[in-house]
Amino acid sequence: MQLTLREHKARIDGSPLRRATLVFLVRPGEVLLAMKRRGFGQGKWNGVGGKVRPGETTKAAAAREVREEIDVILIALREMATLDFYFTRIPEGREWDQRVSVFVADRWQGDPTESEEVSPRWFPTLALPFDRMWPDDRYWLPEILAGRRILAEFLYEGPDRVIDYAIRALTPNHGP
């Protein structure tokens, strides 16, 4: 039997979600994605980010992760989305369930640099490699790149199949 998003959330009984961040550097017509080399999301293009440490704000975690992973210092950072992810049929159970704060940065210092963890690359905003990204990205990433703030929830069956989702806009379009 396939669960709905609502049914899965009821099953986990309000347990707190692991906190994480994603940052997308943007410049006119392009967005920086990073190929994850190890760990959660290995082999997928995504934003730069990672876990929020105890006592750390999501904004501070985002800045730290960007510095650690691509050696860039963020100057301007806007929170654009909160994404809740729930996974069924994962051997580690609820450890993959997480709340991700998504940021867009259009000003920074330094050039994105490859690290042991990621390999960064610029992509045209209108030609993102969705076939090599998390399946949910096609639903929400174009929204935030268009300047819309959102709240979203995704239910995965295993690591690669979205079986239910909900997206809610927070504000009208504010442009790229």
VMD Tcl script that builds the backbone (N, CA, C; Angstrom):
set m [mol new atoms 528]
animate dup $m
set s [atomselect $m all]
$s set {name element resname resid chain x y z} {
  {N N MET 1 A 0.836 -1.186 0.000}
  {CA C MET 1 A 0.000 0.000 0.000}
  {C C MET 1 A 0.883 1.252 0.000}
  {N N GLN 2 A 0.577 2.164 -0.881}
  {CA C GLN 2 A 1.344 3.399 -0.990}
  {C C GLN 2 A 0.741 4.463 -0.078}
  {N N LEU 3 A 1.591 5.035 0.786}
  {CA C LEU 3 A 1.141 6.067 1.713}
  {C C LEU 3 A 1.055 7.422 1.036}
  {N N THR 4 A 0.181 8.270 1.562}
  {CA C THR 4 A 0.162 9.663 1.135}
  {C C THR 4 A 1.092 10.441 2.056}
  {N N LEU 5 A 1.372 11.647 1.678}
  {CA C LEU 5 A 2.185 12.529 2.493}
  {C C LEU 5 A 1.581 12.678 3.889}
  {N N ARG 6 A 0.301 12.934 3.962}
  {CA C ARG 6 A -0.392 13.101 5.245}
  {C C ARG 6 A -0.283 11.845 6.104}
  {N N GLU 7 A -0.475 10.674 5.501}
  {CA C GLU 7 A -0.404 9.416 6.256}
  {C C GLU 7 A 1.009 9.166 6.795}
  {N N HIS 8 A 2.013 9.454 5.968}
  {CA C HIS 8 A 3.394 9.249 6.419}
  {C C HIS 8 A 3.736 10.187 7.574}
  {N N LYS 9 A 3.329 11.448 7.461}
  {CA C LYS 9 A 3.610 12.401 8.542}
  {C C LYS 9 A 2.934 11.964 9.841}
  {N N ALA 10 A 1.734 11.424 9.768}
  {CA C ALA 10 A 1.048 10.933 10.963}
  {C C ALA 10 A 1.804 9.756 11.572}
  {N N ARG 11 A 2.387 8.917 10.729}
  {CA C ARG 11 A 3.146 7.760 11.205}
  {C C ARG 11 A 4.381 8.143 11.992}
  {N N ILE 12 A 5.058 9.212 11.585}
  {CA C ILE 12 A 6.294 9.571 12.290}
  {C C ILE 12 A 6.013 10.395 13.534}
  {N N ASP 13 A 4.745 10.705 13.768}
  {CA C ASP 13 A 4.287 11.245 15.047}
  {C C ASP 13 A 4.993 12.536 15.476}
  {N N GLY 14 A 5.174 13.451 14.556}
  {CA C GLY 14 A 5.714 14.759 14.928}
  {C C GLY 14 A 7.176 14.776 15.328}
  {N N SER 15 A 7.915 13.710 15.058}
  {CA C SER 15 A 9.339 13.694 15.379}
  {C C SER 15 A 10.031 14.841 14.641}
  {N N PRO 16 A 10.985 15.513 15.286}
  {CA C PRO 16 A 11.652 16.629 14.605}
  {C C PRO 16 A 12.463 16.140 13.410}
  {N N LEU 17 A 12.456 16.931 12.376}
  {CA C LEU 17 A 13.217 16.599 11.183}
  {C C LEU 17 A 14.655 17.091 11.325}
  {N N ARG 18 A 15.573 16.350 10.766}
  {CA C ARG 18 A 16.968 16.786 10.703}
  {C C ARG 18 A 16.997 18.079 9.888}
  {N N ARG 19 A 17.802 19.056 10.295}
  {CA C ARG 19 A 17.884 20.349 9.611}
  {C C ARG 19 A 19.064 20.371 8.659}
  {N N ALA 20 A 18.833 20.957 7.478}
  {CA C ALA 20 A 19.890 21.074 6.474}
  {C C ALA 20 A 19.665 22.351 5.664}
  {N N THR 21 A 20.659 22.697 4.860}
  {CA C THR 21 A 20.584 23.893 4.027}
  {C C THR 21 A 20.992 23.568 2.593}
  {N N LEU 22 A 20.532 24.405 1.679}
  {CA C LEU 22 A 20.966 24.391 0.288}
  {C C LEU 22 A 21.131 25.838 -0.141}
  {N N VAL 23 A 22.192 26.110 -0.892}
  {CA C VAL 23 A 22.426 27.453 -1.414}
  {C C VAL 23 A 22.651 27.352 -2.916}
  {N N PHE 24 A 21.988 28.233 -3.653}
  {CA C PHE 24 A 22.169 28.327 -5.094}
  {C C PHE 24 A 22.753 29.694 -5.412}
  {N N LEU 25 A 23.984 29.721 -5.922}
  {CA C LEU 25 A 24.566 30.963 -6.404}
  {C C LEU 25 A 23.974 31.234 -7.781}
  {N N VAL 26 A 23.547 32.475 -8.003}
  {CA C VAL 26 A 22.937 32.833 -9.282}
  {C C VAL 26 A 23.614 34.069 -9.858}
  {N N ARG 27 A 23.697 34.080 -11.163}
  {CA C ARG 27 A 24.115 35.255 -11.910}
  {C C ARG 27 A 23.195 35.301 -13.133}
  {N N PRO 28 A 23.150 36.394 -13.858}
  {CA C PRO 28 A 22.172 36.506 -14.946}
  {C C PRO 28 A 22.158 35.296 -15.888}
  {N N GLY 29 A 21.022 34.605 -15.904}
  {CA C GLY 29 A 20.825 33.469 -16.797}
  {C C GLY 29 A 21.481 32.179 -16.385}
  {N N GLU 30 A 22.143 32.137 -15.203}
  {CA C GLU 30 A 22.845 30.927 -14.790}
  {C C GLU 30 A 22.689 30.660 -13.303}
  {N N VAL 31 A 22.843 29.389 -12.961}
  {CA C VAL 31 A 22.830 28.971 -11.564}
  {C C VAL 31 A 23.973 27.978 -11.358}
  {N N LEU 32 A 24.609 28.066 -10.204}
  {CA C LEU 32 A 25.701 27.153 -9.875}
  {C C LEU 32 A 25.120 25.906 -9.209}
  {N N LEU 33 A 25.431 24.746 -9.771}
  {CA C LEU 33 A 25.088 23.471 -9.157}
  {C C LEU 33 A 26.386 22.762 -8.806}
  {N N ALA 34 A 26.300 21.843 -7.866}
  {CA C ALA 34 A 27.475 21.101 -7.428}
  {C C ALA 34 A 27.193 19.611 -7.531}
  {N N MET 35 A 28.103 18.879 -8.167}
  {CA C MET 35 A 28.000 17.424 -8.234}
  {C C MET 35 A 28.530 16.874 -6.920}
  {N N LYS 36 A 27.663 16.182 -6.199}
  {CA C LYS 36 A 28.013 15.619 -4.896}
  {C C LYS 36 A 28.876 14.384 -5.118}
  {N N ARG 37 A 30.052 14.365 -4.488}
  {CA C ARG 37 A 31.002 13.275 -4.685}
  {C C ARG 37 A 30.888 12.165 -3.655}
  {N N ARG 38 A 30.272 12.464 -2.504}
  {CA C ARG 38 A 30.181 11.448 -1.454}
  {C C ARG 38 A 28.987 11.752 -0.567}
  {N N GLY 39 A 28.587 10.755 0.202}
  {CA C GLY 39 A 27.516 10.944 1.180}
  {C C GLY 39 A 26.138 11.075 0.567}
  {N N PHE 40 A 25.243 11.682 1.333}
  {CA C PHE 40 A 23.848 11.832 0.935}
  {C C PHE 40 A 23.770 12.610 -0.375}
  {N N GLY 41 A 23.128 12.048 -1.389}
  {CA C GLY 41 A 22.992 12.712 -2.679}
  {C C GLY 41 A 24.164 12.495 -3.622}
  {N N GLN 42 A 25.052 11.567 -3.295}
  {CA C GLN 42 A 26.220 11.314 -4.139}
  {C C GLN 42 A 25.790 11.050 -5.580}
  {N N GLY 43 A 26.504 11.684 -6.532}
  {CA C GLY 43 A 26.226 11.476 -7.943}
  {C C GLY 43 A 25.113 12.343 -8.508}
  {N N LYS 44 A 24.590 13.265 -7.693}
  {CA C LYS 44 A 23.510 14.146 -8.143}
  {C C LYS 44 A 23.987 15.596 -8.157}
  {N N TRP 45 A 23.445 16.365 -9.117}
  {CA C TRP 45 A 23.644 17.814 -9.124}
  {C C TRP 45 A 22.678 18.422 -8.128}
  {N N ASN 46 A 23.143 19.395 -7.365}
  {CA C ASN 46 A 22.304 20.046 -6.365}
  {C C ASN 46 A 22.926 21.393 -6.020}
  {N N GLY 47 A 22.285 22.095 -5.105}
  {CA C GLY 47 A 22.895 23.291 -4.558}
  {C C GLY 47 A 23.995 22.871 -3.590}
  {N N VAL 48 A 24.667 23.844 -3.034}
  {CA C VAL 48 A 25.717 23.590 -2.044}
  {C C VAL 48 A 25.073 23.673 -0.666}
  {N N GLY 49 A 25.431 22.777 0.218}
  {CA C GLY 49 A 24.850 22.852 1.557}
  {C C GLY 49 A 25.117 21.609 2.366}
  {N N GLY 50 A 24.418 21.537 3.492}
  {CA C GLY 50 A 24.602 20.392 4.370}
  {C C GLY 50 A 23.859 20.571 5.671}
  {N N LYS 51 A 24.258 19.793 6.652}
  {CA C LYS 51 A 23.581 19.754 7.950}
  {C C LYS 51 A 23.792 21.037 8.752}
  {N N VAL 52 A 22.787 21.356 9.545}
  {CA C VAL 52 A 22.865 22.465 10.499}
  {C C VAL 52 A 23.384 21.878 11.807}
  {N N ARG 53 A 24.419 22.468 12.340}
  {CA C ARG 53 A 24.993 21.999 13.603}
  {C C ARG 53 A 24.155 22.486 14.782}
  {N N PRO 54 A 24.210 21.783 15.917}
  {CA C PRO 54 A 23.469 22.236 17.109}
  {C C PRO 54 A 23.847 23.669 17.476}
  {N N GLY 55 A 22.847 24.513 17.728}
  {CA C GLY 55 A 23.069 25.898 18.113}
  {C C GLY 55 A 23.352 26.832 16.950}
  {N N GLU 56 A 23.412 26.322 15.738}
  {CA C GLU 56 A 23.728 27.121 14.555}
  {C C GLU 56 A 22.430 27.527 13.854}
  {N N THR 57 A 22.354 28.757 13.362}
  {CA C THR 57 A 21.191 29.172 12.573}
  {C C THR 57 A 21.329 28.575 11.175}
  {N N THR 58 A 20.209 28.500 10.462}
  {CA C THR 58 A 20.272 27.970 9.105}
  {C C THR 58 A 21.103 28.881 8.207}
  {N N LYS 59 A 21.016 30.183 8.416}
  {CA C LYS 59 A 21.793 31.123 7.602}
  {C C LYS 59 A 23.296 30.951 7.858}
  {N N ALA 60 A 23.675 30.792 9.106}
  {CA C ALA 60 A 25.082 30.567 9.445}
  {C C ALA 60 A 25.568 29.232 8.883}
  {N N ALA 61 A 24.724 28.209 8.958}
  {CA C ALA 61 A 25.089 26.899 8.409}
  {C C ALA 61 A 25.268 26.979 6.899}
  {N N ALA 62 A 24.393 27.714 6.227}
  {CA C ALA 62 A 24.494 27.869 4.781}
  {C C ALA 62 A 25.817 28.533 4.408}
  {N N ALA 63 A 26.157 29.611 5.099}
  {CA C ALA 63 A 27.403 30.323 4.821}
  {C C ALA 63 A 28.614 29.428 5.097}
  {N N ARG 64 A 28.584 28.684 6.198}
  {CA C ARG 64 A 29.692 27.783 6.546}
  {C C ARG 64 A 29.860 26.693 5.489}
  {N N GLU 65 A 28.756 26.070 5.094}
  {CA C GLU 65 A 28.821 24.989 4.109}
  {C C GLU 65 A 29.358 25.483 2.765}
  {N N VAL 66 A 28.935 26.666 2.328}
  {CA C VAL 66 A 29.415 27.220 1.065}
  {C C VAL 66 A 30.916 27.484 1.143}
  {N N ARG 67 A 31.351 28.012 2.263}
  {CA C ARG 67 A 32.798 28.272 2.449}
  {C C ARG 67 A 33.581 26.966 2.434}
  {N N GLU 68 A 33.076 25.955 3.154}
  {CA C GLU 68 A 33.773 24.673 3.240}
  {C C GLU 68 A 33.782 23.926 1.909}
  {N N GLU 69 A 32.660 23.953 1.197}
  {CA C GLU 69 A 32.526 23.116 0.004}
  {C C GLU 69 A 33.060 23.752 -1.271}
  {N N ILE 70 A 32.892 25.078 -1.453}
  {CA C ILE 70 A 33.338 25.690 -2.716}
  {C C ILE 70 A 34.214 26.926 -2.499}
  {N N ASP 71 A 34.605 27.199 -1.257}
  {CA C ASP 71 A 35.530 28.286 -0.912}
  {C C ASP 71 A 35.052 29.659 -1.383}
  {N N VAL 72 A 33.768 29.933 -1.131}
  {CA C VAL 72 A 33.152 31.217 -1.474}
  {C C VAL 72 A 32.601 31.833 -0.199}
  {N N ILE 73 A 32.761 33.148 -0.058}
  {CA C ILE 73 A 32.189 33.886 1.074}
  {C C ILE 73 A 30.931 34.591 0.588}
  {N N LEU 74 A 29.813 34.262 1.203}
  {CA C LEU 74 A 28.533 34.851 0.797}
  {C C LEU 74 A 28.401 36.272 1.315}
  {N N ILE 75 A 27.899 37.167 0.482}
  {CA C ILE 75 A 27.651 38.558 0.864}
  {C C ILE 75 A 26.157 38.828 0.962}
  {N N ALA 76 A 25.405 38.377 -0.020}
  {CA C ALA 76 A 23.946 38.577 -0.029}
  {C C ALA 76 A 23.273 37.214 -0.132}
  {N N LEU 77 A 22.392 36.924 0.819}
  {CA C LEU 77 A 21.749 35.616 0.921}
  {C C LEU 77 A 20.276 35.817 1.227}
  {N N ARG 78 A 19.398 35.234 0.392}
  {CA C ARG 78 A 17.945 35.329 0.615}
  {C C ARG 78 A 17.364 33.938 0.818}
  {N N GLU 79 A 16.601 33.772 1.904}
  {CA C GLU 79 A 15.924 32.491 2.109}
  {C C GLU 79 A 14.694 32.456 1.222}
  {N N MET 80 A 14.607 31.420 0.376}
  {CA C MET 80 A 13.539 31.340 -0.619}
  {C C MET 80 A 12.568 30.191 -0.378}
  {N N ALA 81 A 12.974 29.182 0.372}
  {CA C ALA 81 A 12.089 28.029 0.532}
  {C C ALA 81 A 12.406 27.261 1.803}
  {N N THR 82 A 11.383 26.595 2.299}
  {CA C THR 82 A 11.534 25.566 3.316}
  {C C THR 82 A 10.930 24.315 2.711}
  {N N LEU 83 A 11.748 23.266 2.620}
  {CA C LEU 83 A 11.337 22.012 2.005}
  {C C LEU 83 A 11.422 20.904 3.036}
  {N N ASP 84 A 10.323 20.186 3.233}
  {CA C ASP 84 A 10.323 19.023 4.122}
  {C C ASP 84 A 10.333 17.765 3.261}
  {N N PHE 85 A 11.257 16.861 3.578}
  {CA C PHE 85 A 11.403 15.616 2.827}
  {C C PHE 85 A 11.149 14.439 3.760}
  {N N TYR 86 A 10.333 13.514 3.286}
  {CA C TYR 86 A 10.016 12.292 4.020}
  {C C TYR 86 A 10.303 11.115 3.090}
  {N N PHE 87 A 10.930 10.068 3.641}
  {CA C PHE 87 A 11.309 8.910 2.847}
  {C C PHE 87 A 10.720 7.643 3.447}
  {N N THR 88 A 10.160 6.798 2.591}
  {CA C THR 88 A 9.731 5.464 2.993}
  {C C THR 88 A 10.679 4.475 2.334}
  {N N ARG 89 A 10.754 3.281 2.882}
  {CA C ARG 89 A 11.560 2.201 2.311}
  {C C ARG 89 A 13.037 2.551 2.173}
  {N N ILE 90 A 13.565 3.190 3.170}
  {CA C ILE 90 A 14.991 3.511 3.225}
  {C C ILE 90 A 15.567 2.684 4.379}
  {N N PRO 91 A 16.659 1.936 4.159}
  {CA C PRO 91 A 17.192 1.091 5.225}
  {C C PRO 91 A 17.452 1.820 6.542}
  {N N GLU 92 A 17.892 3.066 6.467}
  {CA C GLU 92 A 18.191 3.803 7.692}
  {C C GLU 92 A 16.949 4.391 8.356}
  {N N GLY 93 A 15.788 4.131 7.824}
  {CA C GLY 93 A 14.554 4.630 8.428}
  {C C GLY 93 A 14.407 6.127 8.283}
  {N N ARG 94 A 14.045 6.802 9.387}
  {CA C ARG 94 A 13.730 8.226 9.338}
  {C C ARG 94 A 14.960 9.124 9.280}
  {N N GLU 95 A 16.146 8.569 9.257}
  {CA C GLU 95 A 17.350 9.407 9.239}
  {C C GLU 95 A 17.434 10.283 8.002}
  {N N TRP 96 A 16.734 9.926 6.930}
  {CA C TRP 96 A 16.758 10.740 5.724}
  {C C TRP 96 A 15.709 11.843 5.763}
  {N N ASP 97 A 14.703 11.717 6.625}
  {CA C ASP 97 A 13.690 12.762 6.723}
  {C C ASP 97 A 14.366 14.050 7.178}
  {N N GLN 98 A 14.073 15.158 6.486}
  {CA C GLN 98 A 14.759 16.396 6.820}
  {C C GLN 98 A 13.978 17.625 6.370}
  {N N ARG 99 A 14.277 18.735 7.029}
  {CA C ARG 99 A 13.758 20.060 6.669}
  {C C ARG 99 A 14.934 20.855 6.127}
  {N N VAL 100 A 14.806 21.304 4.888}
  {CA C VAL 100 A 15.891 22.013 4.211}
  {C C VAL 100 A 15.498 23.470 3.999}
  {N N SER 101 A 16.337 24.362 4.470}
  {CA C SER 101 A 16.179 25.794 4.209}
  {C C SER 101 A 16.987 26.105 2.959}
  {N N VAL 102 A 16.298 26.668 1.950}
  {CA C VAL 102 A 16.921 26.925 0.652}
  {C C VAL 102 A 17.161 28.421 0.495}
  {N N PHE 103 A 18.388 28.757 0.113}
  {CA C PHE 103 A 18.800 30.148 -0.053}
  {C C PHE 103 A 19.282 30.388 -1.481}
  {N N VAL 104 A 19.156 31.641 -1.915}
  {CA C VAL 104 A 19.716 32.087 -3.189}
  {C C VAL 104 A 20.691 33.211 -2.867}
  {N N ALA 105 A 21.856 33.161 -3.488}
  {CA C ALA 105 A 22.876 34.199 -3.292}
  {C C ALA 105 A 23.225 34.791 -4.647}
  {N N ASP 106 A 23.197 36.132 -4.719}
  {CA C ASP 106 A 23.583 36.778 -5.968}
  {C C ASP 106 A 24.823 37.660 -5.806}
  {N N ARG 107 A 25.389 37.658 -4.600}
  {CA C ARG 107 A 26.660 38.365 -4.357}
  {C C ARG 107 A 27.511 37.526 -3.425}
  {N N TRP 108 A 28.792 37.385 -3.803}
  {CA C TRP 108 A 29.740 36.597 -3.013}
  {C C TRP 108 A 31.150 37.032 -3.369}
  {N N GLN 109 A 32.095 36.561 -2.569}
  {CA C GLN 109 A 33.519 36.809 -2.832}
  {C C GLN 109 A 34.179 35.477 -3.144}
  {N N GLY 110 A 35.024 35.488 -4.165}
  {CA C GLY 110 A 35.756 34.290 -4.542}
  {C C GLY 110 A 35.117 33.578 -5.710}
  {N N ASP 111 A 35.869 32.679 -6.292}
  {CA C ASP 111 A 35.395 31.854 -7.400}
  {C C ASP 111 A 35.086 30.464 -6.872}
  {N N PRO 112 A 33.929 29.915 -7.228}
  {CA C PRO 112 A 33.610 28.552 -6.774}
  {C C PRO 112 A 34.723 27.581 -7.168}
  {N N THR 113 A 35.171 26.818 -6.172}
  {CA C THR 113 A 36.302 25.924 -6.337}
  {C C THR 113 A 35.902 24.494 -5.990}
  {N N GLU 114 A 36.424 23.553 -6.727}
  {CA C GLU 114 A 36.176 22.139 -6.482}
  {C C GLU 114 A 36.782 21.726 -5.138}
  {N N SER 115 A 36.120 20.792 -4.461}
  {CA C SER 115 A 36.624 20.262 -3.194}
  {C C SER 115 A 36.482 18.745 -3.195}
  {N N GLU 116 A 36.892 18.109 -2.103}
  {CA C GLU 116 A 36.726 16.661 -1.983}
  {C C GLU 116 A 35.257 16.270 -2.016}
  {N N GLU 117 A 34.394 17.182 -1.564}
  {CA C GLU 117 A 32.975 16.862 -1.439}
  {C C GLU 117 A 32.155 17.157 -2.684}
  {N N VAL 118 A 32.473 18.233 -3.408}
  {CA C VAL 118 A 31.665 18.632 -4.565}
  {C C VAL 118 A 32.514 19.166 -5.711}
  {N N SER 119 A 31.921 19.105 -6.892}
  {CA C SER 119 A 32.505 19.698 -8.088}
  {C C SER 119 A 31.477 20.690 -8.649}
  {N N PRO 120 A 31.720 22.012 -8.526}
  {CA C PRO 120 A 30.738 23.006 -8.964}
  {C C PRO 120 A 30.803 23.284 -10.472}
  {N N ARG 121 A 29.629 23.652 -11.026}
  {CA C ARG 121 A 29.545 23.989 -12.451}
  {C C ARG 121 A 28.353 24.903 -12.683}
  {N N TRP 122 A 28.527 25.893 -13.561}
  {CA C TRP 122 A 27.446 26.807 -13.927}
  {C C TRP 122 A 26.577 26.166 -15.007}
  {N N PHE 123 A 25.247 26.317 -14.843}
  {CA C PHE 123 A 24.281 25.822 -15.816}
  {C C PHE 123 A 23.355 26.959 -16.222}
  {N N PRO 124 A 22.919 26.975 -17.491}
  {CA C PRO 124 A 21.891 27.949 -17.873}
  {C C PRO 124 A 20.624 27.685 -17.058}
  {N N THR 125 A 20.022 28.719 -16.543}
  {CA C THR 125 A 18.819 28.587 -15.716}
  {C C THR 125 A 17.707 27.832 -16.447}
  {N N LEU 126 A 17.628 27.988 -17.748}
  {CA C LEU 126 A 16.572 27.343 -18.529}
  {C C LEU 126 A 16.967 25.967 -19.061}
  {N N ALA 127 A 18.122 25.447 -18.675}
  {CA C ALA 127 A 18.576 24.132 -19.146}
  {C C ALA 127 A 19.227 23.360 -18.006}
  {N N LEU 128 A 18.501 23.189 -16.923}
  {CA C LEU 128 A 19.045 22.478 -15.763}
  {C C LEU 128 A 19.032 20.969 -16.013}
  {N N PRO 129 A 19.999 20.239 -15.468}
  {CA C PRO 129 A 20.119 18.795 -15.716}
  {C C PRO 129 A 19.201 17.974 -14.799}
  {N N PHE 130 A 17.885 18.188 -14.917}
  {CA C PHE 130 A 16.950 17.534 -14.002}
  {C C PHE 130 A 17.070 16.016 -13.998}
  {N N ASP 131 A 17.511 15.415 -15.093}
  {CA C ASP 131 A 17.660 13.962 -15.141}
  {C C ASP 131 A 18.805 13.459 -14.254}
  {N N ARG 132 A 19.667 14.380 -13.767}
  {CA C ARG 132 A 20.773 14.003 -12.881}
  {C C ARG 132 A 20.671 14.716 -11.535}
  {N N MET 133 A 19.443 15.142 -11.185}
  {CA C MET 133 A 19.186 15.836 -9.917}
  {C C MET 133 A 18.160 15.026 -9.129}
  {N N TRP 134 A 17.878 15.462 -7.907}
  {CA C TRP 134 A 16.805 14.837 -7.139}
  {C C TRP 134 A 15.494 15.038 -7.909}
  {N N PRO 135 A 14.618 14.027 -7.938}
  {CA C PRO 135 A 13.376 14.147 -8.714}
  {C C PRO 135 A 12.487 15.330 -8.308}
  {N N ASP 136 A 12.527 15.738 -7.061}
  {CA C ASP 136 A 11.677 16.841 -6.607}
  {C C ASP 136 A 12.125 18.192 -7.147}
  {N N ASP 137 A 13.390 18.320 -7.529}
  {CA C ASP 137 A 13.928 19.621 -7.948}
  {C C ASP 137 A 13.135 20.249 -9.086}
  {N N ARG 138 A 12.627 19.456 -9.995}
  {CA C ARG 138 A 11.896 20.002 -11.140}
  {C C ARG 138 A 10.608 20.710 -10.712}
  {N N TYR 139 A 10.085 20.375 -9.535}
  {CA C TYR 139 A 8.843 20.987 -9.057}
  {C C TYR 139 A 9.060 22.340 -8.382}
  {N N TRP 140 A 10.165 22.508 -7.696}
  {CA C TRP 140 A 10.332 23.723 -6.894}
  {C C TRP 140 A 11.486 24.623 -7.309}
  {N N LEU 141 A 12.567 24.081 -7.875}
  {CA C LEU 141 A 13.729 24.911 -8.184}
  {C C LEU 141 A 13.405 26.028 -9.188}
  {N N PRO 142 A 12.671 25.765 -10.269}
  {CA C PRO 142 A 12.316 26.877 -11.161}
  {C C PRO 142 A 11.521 27.979 -10.451}
  {N N GLU 143 A 10.730 27.613 -9.469}
  {CA C GLU 143 A 9.953 28.600 -8.710}
  {C C GLU 143 A 10.860 29.577 -7.971}
  {N N ILE 144 A 11.841 29.035 -7.245}
  {CA C ILE 144 A 12.690 29.952 -6.473}
  {C C ILE 144 A 13.640 30.734 -7.368}
  {N N LEU 145 A 14.062 30.125 -8.476}
  {CA C LEU 145 A 14.923 30.853 -9.404}
  {C C LEU 145 A 14.162 31.989 -10.086}
  {N N ALA 146 A 12.828 31.883 -10.124}
  {CA C ALA 146 A 11.984 32.953 -10.671}
  {C C ALA 146 A 11.645 33.993 -9.603}
  {N N GLY 147 A 12.160 33.809 -8.381}
  {CA C GLY 147 A 11.958 34.788 -7.322}
  {C C GLY 147 A 10.770 34.528 -6.424}
  {N N ARG 148 A 10.154 33.359 -6.541}
  {CA C ARG 148 A 8.997 33.036 -5.696}
  {C C ARG 148 A 9.445 32.273 -4.456}
  {N N ARG 149 A 8.936 32.691 -3.298}
  {CA C ARG 149 A 9.215 31.995 -2.034}
  {C C ARG 149 A 8.151 30.929 -1.834}
  {N N ILE 150 A 8.583 29.751 -1.355}
  {CA C ILE 150 A 7.656 28.635 -1.223}
  {C C ILE 150 A 7.894 27.816 0.048}
  {N N LEU 151 A 6.858 27.073 0.402}
  {CA C LEU 151 A 6.933 25.986 1.381}
  {C C LEU 151 A 6.537 24.735 0.618}
  {N N ALA 152 A 7.262 23.644 0.815}
  {CA C ALA 152 A 6.924 22.421 0.093}
  {C C ALA 152 A 7.233 21.196 0.943}
  {N N GLU 153 A 6.513 20.134 0.636}
  {CA C GLU 153 A 6.717 18.843 1.293}
  {C C GLU 153 A 6.742 17.781 0.198}
  {N N PHE 154 A 7.657 16.815 0.367}
  {CA C PHE 154 A 7.792 15.741 -0.604}
  {C C PHE 154 A 7.878 14.408 0.119}
  {N N LEU 155 A 7.159 13.428 -0.397}
  {CA C LEU 155 A 7.223 12.071 0.119}
  {C C LEU 155 A 7.860 11.197 -0.960}
  {N N TYR 156 A 8.956 10.556 -0.598}
  {CA C TYR 156 A 9.673 9.663 -1.492}
  {C C TYR 156 A 9.399 8.223 -1.116}
  {N N GLU 157 A 9.320 7.369 -2.138}
  {CA C GLU 157 A 9.356 5.930 -1.919}
  {C C GLU 157 A 10.737 5.499 -2.377}
  {N N GLY 158 A 11.587 5.148 -1.437}
  {CA C GLY 158 A 12.976 4.883 -1.762}
  {C C GLY 158 A 13.680 6.196 -2.067}
  {N N PRO 159 A 14.895 6.116 -2.589}
  {CA C PRO 159 A 15.679 7.339 -2.783}
  {C C PRO 159 A 15.401 8.095 -4.082}
  {N N ASP 160 A 14.617 7.528 -5.002}
  {CA C ASP 160 A 14.513 8.153 -6.319}
  {C C ASP 160 A 13.101 8.357 -6.862}
  {N N ARG 161 A 12.079 8.186 -6.046}
  {CA C ARG 161 A 10.716 8.297 -6.581}
  {C C ARG 161 A 9.828 9.124 -5.659}
  {N N VAL 162 A 9.384 10.295 -6.145}
  {CA C VAL 162 A 8.438 11.125 -5.410}
  {C C VAL 162 A 7.048 10.520 -5.610}
  {N N ILE 163 A 6.359 10.220 -4.501}
  {CA C ILE 163 A 5.024 9.633 -4.628}
  {C C ILE 163 A 3.917 10.591 -4.199}
  {N N ASP 164 A 4.271 11.674 -3.519}
  {CA C ASP 164 A 3.281 12.681 -3.151}
  {C C ASP 164 A 4.027 13.972 -2.811}
  {N N TYR 165 A 3.392 15.102 -3.080}
  {CA C TYR 165 A 4.015 16.376 -2.729}
  {C C TYR 165 A 2.962 17.466 -2.635}
  {N N ALA 166 A 3.352 18.542 -1.964}
  {CA C ALA 166 A 2.508 19.731 -1.840}
  {C C ALA 166 A 3.425 20.943 -1.845}
  {N N ILE 167 A 3.056 21.969 -2.623}
  {CA C ILE 167 A 3.832 23.208 -2.706}
  {C C ILE 167 A 2.882 24.375 -2.490}
  {N N ARG 168 A 3.331 25.298 -1.650}
  {CA C ARG 168 A 2.524 26.485 -1.372}
  {C C ARG 168 A 3.390 27.725 -1.536}
  {N N ALA 169 A 2.900 28.681 -2.325}
  {CA C ALA 169 A 3.622 29.939 -2.521}
  {C C ALA 169 A 3.460 30.804 -1.283}
  {N N LEU 170 A 4.533 31.517 -0.914}
  {CA C LEU 170 A 4.483 32.412 0.234}
  {C C LEU 170 A 4.258 33.862 -0.168}
  {N N THR 171 A 4.793 34.265 -1.309}
  {CA C THR 171 A 4.652 35.642 -1.768}
  {C C THR 171 A 4.490 35.653 -3.275}
  {N N PRO 172 A 3.982 36.741 -3.815}
  {CA C PRO 172 A 3.931 36.838 -5.279}
  {C C PRO 172 A 5.333 36.922 -5.867}
  {N N ASN 173 A 5.409 36.775 -7.169}
  {CA C ASN 173 A 6.696 36.832 -7.869}
  {C C ASN 173 A 7.391 38.153 -7.615}
  {N N HIS 174 A 8.657 38.072 -7.233}
  {CA C HIS 174 A 9.479 39.269 -7.038}
  {C C HIS 174 A 10.584 39.374 -8.079}
  {N N GLY 175 A 10.519 38.559 -9.120}
  {CA C GLY 175 A 11.527 38.603 -10.177}
  {C C GLY 175 A 12.772 37.827 -9.803}
  {N N PRO 176 A 13.667 37.621 -10.755}
  {CA C PRO 176 A 14.873 36.818 -10.500}
  {C C PRO 176 A 15.860 37.495 -9.588}
}
mol reanalyze $m
mol bondsrecalc $m
mol representation Tube
mol addrep $m
